[in-house]
């Protein structure tokens, strides 16, 4: 379960796939534009979650986790090398759960295609992936009874709820491409061995990704119990949506300073300098209705739309005492935006 990990424990509504938040205070480590909707972030699959492989033979890993109530997580990974320099693969994840109360049934899907390439000289590397997320979470508005924990309940799944037909849906799709080139002398630890690593002295990196997100809240039915303080245009149907796209380019230069012996990397200093540009576009829509001589017509009304960019200066200084101890510091400054 992504909710019960020691590094980032989270609290939720009782089963996988439902809204959650950090149990402990976790400050944001990035600056810039934030859409502000993170209640299903624990179930998102991101480019940073992908592992790349160098596979001598085709490799497949199928995992099925099931426990407690009707909670199941299925994960599939397949990868294979086309040749010694090129690998391709795919991820496929499904979360399905049935909660303790009505309208807590969840179905969420993640999928990804990925590839890795390394030149024969080992100076050029490329990482690429395409990630698809489709998260659906029903909204019940809570149960109607406020004495269920004191008076008991014969069947929690038949308890009346405040919203009978409301849901959230989040789509998050990303194309990611990262390429880097080593310049200058290349230090090779354990040269010629199977576990040899290329330890560069300088590196130039370019990262590109395009991320498209959409957030939709749907409610179809009367708000009998007045969950919402007022309705906007239509007392029966409500739809609020936000669409966001981010076009990101990042250029960086890295310099490594280490001792001559690299069998066990220690006392290594690394300096990164970079420039990143983001071009954002967002638009928000609500459901509106119009009464005509043909009756009431429901349509989508755009409420706001904007395109803007951020240009960020970045620097990172790190010092590796040994294979187990690393100290680093980050600097980020939005110079324009």
Secondary structure, 3 states (H helix, E strand, C coil): CCCCCHHHCEEECCCCCCCEEECCCCCCCCCCCCCCCCCCHHHCCCHHHCCCCCCCCCEEEEEEEEECCCEEEEEEEEEEEEECCEEEEEEEEEEEEECCCCCCEEEEEEEEEEEEEECCCCCEEEEEEEEEEEEEEEECCCECCCCHHHHCCCCHHHCCECCCCEEEEEEEEEEEEEEEEEEEEEEEECCCCCCCEEEEEEEEEEEEEEEEEEEEEEEECCCCCCCCCCCCCCCCEEEEEEEEEEEEEEEEEEEEECCCCCCCCCCEEEEEEEEEEEEEEEEEEEEEEEEECCEEEEEEEEEEEEEEEEEEEEEEEEEECCCCCEEEEEEEEEEEC
